[in-house]
Amino acid sequence: MAGDEEISTIDKTTLDSTSPLYMHPSESDRSMLVPVAFDGTCYRFWRRGVLGALSLKNKVGFIIGKCKKSDPNYATLDQWERCDDMVTSWILNSLSNDLAGNLQYVNDARELWQELEDRFDQTNGAKLYQLQKEINDMSQGNLDITGYYTKWRSFGRELIL
């Protein structure tokens, strides 16, 4: 009878669409979270898109440590591992081939995310100077007012984010 309880726990957890362990049948390990792969530039824009996509899928907990690996004897351990592998695949698919190749051997989605944060989410004095210079040198040129405003806002957002 104990085996029946374990199976019903797994079925109930995997079928509950509000659980972070729920995987929709249409979700694929080949999916990208954002339309453009991160190539080492504009990390904070890419990061924001990935966080939004993971939030929509109820999977942010895997990268921030809120959804932790279960006890090895708990019935949902296999489901947690599948979900974590899927989140890891999504993130790797959202990176350029060069970056993804250097990060293939991380243990889980949280470790992958932390590695990306450590590498790319740092205040870089040279980058800050470059952005400020580009803002100061910016002119409307051939852009219409909407294009100019959009360009100006993107620089401002990159400075803030």
N, C-alpha and C positions, 0 to 999 in steps of 0.2 A: 504494500500500500504506500510505502514511503516513496517509491519510484513514481507512482501516480501523482503525488503531491508535487514532486519536482517538475514533472512534465506540465502540469496545469500552471505552475508558477511561470515557467518559460513561455507558455502559450499566452498567458494573461499579459506578461510584460511585453512580449514582442508585438502583440496586437494593439496595445494601448498607444495610440498615435500621439499622445502628449508626453510620452517617455522619451528621454534622449537616446534610449536604446532602440527605439522604433526605427526601422529602415523601410521607407516606401519602396514597393516593388520596382518602380521606375528609376530608382537611383542606381547609378552605375559608377564603378571605380574608375572609369575613363573620363568622367565629367571634369570640367574646369569650373571653379567657383566664380571666376571673373573673366570677362571677354578677352583681356590681353594678359599674357604671361608676364610675370615680374622678371625683369632682367638686371636688377640691381639699382635701378633708378626710380625715383618717386615712391619709395617704400611706403610712406604713410598713406598715400592714395590707394595703393594696392592693398595695404593692410585693412583700410576701412572697408573696401569692397569685399574682402574675404570675411571679415567679421560680420558684415551684413548678410552675406550668403549663408554663413554657418548659423547665424541667428534664425534665419528663415527656416532652416532645416532642424532647428533645435539641437545643434551640435557644438555650440560655443563652449559648453562645459568640458569637452574633451581637450581643448587647448589651454583653458585657464585653470584646469585642475579641479573644477567643481564636480565633474563626472569621473569619479575615481575607479580604478580597477577593483573588481570584487574579490572577496576571499576566494581562493582556489576551489573551495568546496561549495560555493554558492552557485545556484542553478543558472544565473545570468552571466557567468564569466565568459562563456563562449560568445554570447551575444555582444558583450562589451568589447571583446577582442575584434569581432567583425566590424562593429561600428568604428572603433578606433582605427583599424586598418583602412576603412573607407575614408575617414576624415584625413588620414595621412596621405592616401592616394589623391584625394581632391586637392590638397595643398600642393603636393609634388607636381600634379598636372597643371597647376596654376603658376608654375615657375618655368623660367627658360630651361632648355636642356642642360646648359652648363651648370646652373645652380642646382637643379634637381639631381644631376649626377653626383654632385658633391655632398648631397644630403640623403642619399638612398639608405644609409645604414643606421638611421636613428631608430630608437626603440619604440617610440609611440608618437602620437600627434602632439602631445604636450611638449615633449623633448624637441620635436621638429620646430614647433612654434617658438619655443624659447631660443633655439639656435638662430632662427631668423631675427628675432628681436635683438639678440645680442650682437649680431653682425650688422644689422641695418638700421635699427631704431636708436641711433645715437645722435646727439647734437654734434654736428661736424662744423667746426669754425670755418673751414674753407668753403664748405657748401653754403653756409649761412652768408658768407661774404659774397659768393657768386650770385645767390638769389637776390640779395640786396642790390648788387650792381645791375643785374638784369632789370629789376624793377625801376631803378633810377634811369637806366638807358632806354627804357621802353618808349616807343612812340606808336601812334596809330598807324602810320604808314598806309598800306593798301587795305587795311582791315576796316570793315564797317563798324559802327559804334557798338553793336552787339558782340562782334568778334573781339574788339579791343577790350571791352568790359570783361568778357569771359577770360581772356588772357591775363588781364590784370588781377582778376579774382583768383585765378589758379595759382599765381605767384603768392598772393596773400595767404591763401589756404595752406600752401606748402610751408610757409614760414610759421604759421600757427600750429599746424598739426604736428 
